[in-house]
Amino acid sequence: MNDRILLSPPDTGPAEEEAVLRALRGGWVAPLGPEVDAFEEEIASYTGRKHAVALSSGTAALHLGLLNYGVGPGDVVVTATMTFAATANAITYTGAEPVFVDCDETGNIDVDLLDHAVTDLQAQGRRIAAIVPVDLLGKVANYERITEIAARAGAPVLSDAAESLGAWRNGRPAGSFGDVSILSFNGNKVMTTSGGGMLLTDDPHVATRTRYLATQARQPVLHYEHTEIGYNYRLSNILAAIGRAQLGRLDEMIARRRWNRLRYREMVSALRGVQMFGAPDGSDGAPTRDNYWLTSILVDPDAAGWSASTLATRLNAGGIEARPLWKPMHLQPVYGGLLSYVNGTSERLHSSGLSLPSGSVMTPAQLDRVIQTVQEVTGDLHRAVPDASALTASPSTSAPHSR
Ligand SMILES: *Cc1c(COP(=O)(O)O)cnc(C)c1O
């Protein structure tokens, strides 16, 4: 390994190694087996769902979730513009057309704009086949309002909770919202199976049909009878074993990410023109708890004297991975020209936002290096040093000016 500090690298160790050996020695080297069954049960219980179906990716889970509700050509699916391309790609796989709605300051879908979009689409006579909100960077969206709006539209809610496992809203865990929700266990997420996903639902028919579609839509007969097109989307038993070990460590890994967030918050308080991205927990009308997946800052270039992209270039040159917030889908060349309801927020967050290394595997020394580099690059070093009492009261492990 080199000493490049990554945004959100996998955090694996002895527990995962043991789990892989256990699965291999158990003999189930296949996309099914006891580890898959146990992983599904454990995730269902963690998220308070009746059913969980382990799949090969979060994208696959979204795709099958949409197919369960008959989403197809001629339909529109309303989703967030502020997301990773996977959300819009899965909608497109079905033949339906994504319609993008902008976000509010939390980065999650702006519910007033969503309300307007649904009214407008209905007035145009479009069939809204589903609504797909996204829990951006680990903060749960406003499902109280979203559910109301969806009910009016007669559309199911598919919650893209790929980034938010372990977060909470109003006493309910991420993944428990919507008719269906999906998780991702990609290598950069809060926990990983190296690649994988999960579909969550309380509806037994959706769970059964998802398993069926994910195994090539095989009829339950010996001779491989098929009456529909299926997919090869199941999760391997070996990877499910990794997932179980990760789930056992999830709360501890989230605590580490939270620690990173606190250190960055302290850093930001001393930087002119910089603020933390994301409304504080509980500020959007409901008690919430973030899973601290990625910590991001917002830079006002006029006040700071430098821009987020300048800082990104300098950090990356210094061996520190930093990336802008997602580029909104309505600005993506591949999705240009599609209908979208925008208010400028996602565009502003994209140009002023920067995600910093946030992994649970990051050491205190690495975090110090990131913070020191930010302080050096911003040229605010001396002015930024808080007074000594602030330092002892802070969660710092070393003085920010020690280099
Ligand atoms: C990661 C991610 C996905 C896709 O998950 P994969 O497991 O990589 O397919 C979907 N939506 C969002 C918002 C994501 O961040």
The ligand as an SDF file (V2000), in Angstrom:
LIG
                    3D

 15 15  0  0  0  0  0  0  0  0999 V2000
  -23.2330    3.3530   -4.6380 C   0  0  0  0  0  0  0  0  0  0  0  0
  -24.5690    3.8430   -5.0230 C   0  0  0  0  0  0  0  0  0  0  0  0
  -25.4500    3.0630   -5.8010 C   0  0  0  0  0  0  0  0  0  0  0  0
  -25.0470    1.8040   -6.4840 C   0  0  0  0  0  0  0  0  0  0  0  0
  -24.6090    0.7810   -5.7290 O   0  0  0  0  0  0  0  0  0  0  0  0
  -23.6670   -0.3460   -6.4030 P   0  0  0  0  0  0  0  0  0  0  0  0
  -23.6340   -1.3770   -5.3490 O   0  0  0  0  0  0  0  0  0  0  0  0
  -22.3390    0.2930   -6.6450 O   0  0  0  0  0  0  0  0  0  0  0  0
  -24.3060   -0.8020   -7.6450 O   0  0  0  0  0  0  0  0  0  0  0  0
  -26.7270    3.5360   -6.0310 C   0  0  0  0  0  0  0  0  0  0  0  0
  -27.1190    4.7210   -5.5630 N   0  0  0  0  0  0  0  0  0  0  0  0
  -26.3140    5.5130   -4.8470 C   0  0  0  0  0  0  0  0  0  0  0  0
  -26.8350    6.8060   -4.3570 C   0  0  0  0  0  0  0  0  0  0  0  0
  -25.0010    5.1120   -4.5750 C   0  0  0  0  0  0  0  0  0  0  0  0
  -24.1830    5.9220   -3.8960 O   0  0  0  0  0  0  0  0  0  0  0  0
  1  2  1  0
  2  3  1  0
  2 14  2  0
  3  4  1  0
  3 10  2  0
  4  5  1  0
  5  6  1  0
  6  7  2  0
  6  8  1  0
  6  9  1  0
 10 11  1  0
 11 12  2  0
 12 13  1  0
 12 14  1  0
 14 15  1  0
M  END
$$$$
